[in-house]
Amino acid sequence: MKYYVYILKSERDGGICIGHTENLALALAEHEAGAKRDTKYRLPVQLIHKELAKSFKQVKMRERYWLGLEGQKEIESMVGKIPRHFEKNKRRKR
């Protein structure tokens, strides 16, 4: 079975979406139609990278790489600075 890891860039806010799928064409169509929660309010999106993986385990490893610091640096070398919309561990004022 084939799996794809893909990276989308929002043309609206410059944000990045990293995902995986067995059917790349269908996943892209769903993103572009606003059917995916991650990109629904960030349309239009552009495919900036895709790679084929031979196993689900390899897909998860590559997805983890792209989400990590080294992967983020590589993405920034492809598309420029990535906006940081959400910060982890940021507490809301009560």
N, C-alpha and C positions, 0 to 999 in steps of 0.2 A: 504494500500500500504506500502511496506517495503522500507526503505532507509538505505544506509550504509554510514558511515563516515570512511575514510581510511587514513592511513599515509604511505607514501613511502619514502624510503631512497635511495639516489643515491649512487651506489657503486663506481662511478667515482669520485665525488667530496664531498661526504658525506652530501650533501644538503637534505633538507626535503621538501616533497610535501604533502599538506593536501587537500583532496577533498571529494566530496560526489557523490553518484550515486544510481540509483535504481537497476542496474545490475552490481554487483561487478566483476564478471568474465569478462564481456565485457570491463569494464573500465580498468582492469589490462591488458588485451590483447592489448587494444589501447595504453596504456602507453608503454608497452614492444615493440610494433611495431613502436614506434616513431611517432604515430599519434597525440599525445597530445603535445601542445606547451610547457607546463611547464616542461616536462621531455625529450623532443626530443633530446637535446644535453647533457643529463645527464645520459644516459643509461650505463649500466643496472641499474634497480631499484629493490628494494626488499620491499615487503609488511612487515611492522613492527607492524602494529596495524589495527584492523578493529572493528567496533561496529555497532550494529543494532539499528535503531531508528524507532519509530512507526509513526512519522509524519514529514513533511517537516520542520515545526517549530522547532521540537526537533533536527533535523539534523543541522539546521543553528545555534542553540544554542551550540551544541557540537563542530561544526567547529570553531565557535568564541572562545570557550574555548581553543581548541588546538592551535589556533593562538595567544592567549594571553600569558602573562608571566607565569602563573601557568601551563598552558598546555605545554609550551616550557620547563619548568623545568622538568615536568614529562617525556617528550620525551627524554630529555638529560639523565634522570635516566635509560631509556630503552636502549639507543644507544650510550651514551657518548656525548662529546661536539659537538655541531652543529656549523659548520662554518657559519660565518655571511658574506655572499657575497654582500648583498645589504644593504645599510644604508638609512633609510628614511631621507628626508630633506637634503641630501648631495648635495651641489651645485657644478656644473661643473665650472672649470676655463674657462674664455673666452679669 
